[in-house]
Amino acid sequence: MPYYNMPDGEKLFVREIGQGEPVLVLSGLGMQSWQWIPFLLPNQKYKFIIPDWRGFGGSNRCAIPDMDAISSHWRDIDSLITQLELPSFAVIAYSMGATTAMHGMQYGDFGDKISHYLHIDQTPKIRVDETWNYGLFGKKQFEFRHLLKEISQLLNAHTDKKLLKELDDTDRRSLVELWLDFIKLQASNKVAPYLFGIALNRPKLQPYILPVQRLDYLKWYVNNYLHHNEDYRSAISTLTCPTTFFTGQESVLYPAKGQKIIADSMLNARQVIFKKSGHTPLITEPVKFRSEISRFLKSIA
């Protein structure tokens, strides 16, 4: 059954691969479920359950509900778990998927159902304040939030437009330039900004710079990170199941030190460091990533 009915009547696409022990896979922002296949397919005896978030892949036509993205994602996952009748399962959660998992631990009984948990490069608290220096972009968060506000303002001025191509040349270029500044801020190498810079002056390539083509979805996700004030430190620290952290040592988005603090606060956790990676170890160290995924899955049996 590739599509599941959600509480608001929308149909969420869920890719299901294999048979055996259930493993729920929660993707990062901009990912599609098929991108996990090279890392998961070599592992037998598991049933991988990989939803496409609203706005992406097979769920790209789902309506945006009247709630923030993370709360919506958790409601969808909670509904999916109920429909699949899963009393217990392993979880692989990356970036925004990990935020969704922690939201479920804090506001639902998600943690009680997880038998083994893999947490990939995410902070338990997005906002930086006097209690937490390791939120999104760490010391650069002020600059990051300023960019998000500019993007949000531009999108709010064009609520009558649905797709990027519907903007006039000036506004489209302004949006792409702002997103390029965001890419430069987060990139741990010079390759990504260079490639996106080339696309900036080529209108046909500009749509590929943004993670999603629909402007309403882009605004939904931008506002989610702009206004996200949740603190999940206590929720994840009380998780009792065997837990593994994948951390990019060079992660600009989520400082590795903060992830280590959380891993060390747990009784049953280990941390795998990807020394050559930032936020995307599946791209920068794919061989090690696949190997460590297999190691995690073997611990389930």
Steps between C-alpha positions, in 0.01 A plus 500: 500500500710798381257769619353542848212725601600774743274662765422795270401272211824541303686196365863458611730294279694235692765286335519148646798279421568143611358269763592440862574724798333841445731801467338844471721742305441874543673713236657844509353809337508477121558124488284243326455144618680343201826668605533257789496191277880474435565498875216272606452249219812290579349416839263204505245390761359850554193683382590863437211744528596836346238777474542792262438820693228732375628698205750237382501186286171314498357738761565815298130569449397477865335811637676711762310470829436787739794415726878518494696246294643295789166467678344397168773245431458345844122479455554322167752257651276428798214426261723275288617301803138446605395383155796263471425366850865516601545442875878520476752591231846641433540859381754668273450877519703761311498877553138621478393138539687489832324819610170330419605194700590712803171688467323165522705408807400827668134521406410137436601148597745460212797427725319210667455326165858531371713187542819649349562861399746653251526880524681666208650849537234704677480719809229457765455878514493720189511836678827627651466666841675528837431131571607356164777615265466212253179575314460541125817668364632552854676837523378591150134466591431876500623524140299191408178631654546830318513312169192298588309819585590651163390186317178486701423866427553451128272197496234675708489774236403243236235281660311513170783309330530123533815409305845656467454549126198724567720768661630776275869500411600746773322326787606155384863607487471664844364178647771290337770742619372477858502121478853508360607706805343229715696231312824695546433532871450127551747351253814346647667508157505733200352259245130545583506884497692490170244274333206701633675820389510368144127426513428851626560649155317224315122532547434142387724368779370729774214272610754231594660727760193491722404183689139525381333677207176599670533837668234422762693192611829693504340762725358227727842345555684833529255621763534172685872557561453872554246455780598161647544543877478141623756350738519120475808445720309335783285292265789337315719469811240272661493262203596157637535291184841442336581826321762590241600852394652573158676835524680697232814634665500802266127564526433873470125462544514304824827527698643159581573600861132545571416159358771344717355663811164334432654161417704510821189582703335171403552166671486282191651704215806493279624759254647446153706794376529572128826694503488611136135603501275788581123456510487251210715193579290292259647717220850577625578159652253263330704182550538554874138612524374181339731290718384666821135471395556124461672485838202674661253265331693191613460617859123468462502125443 
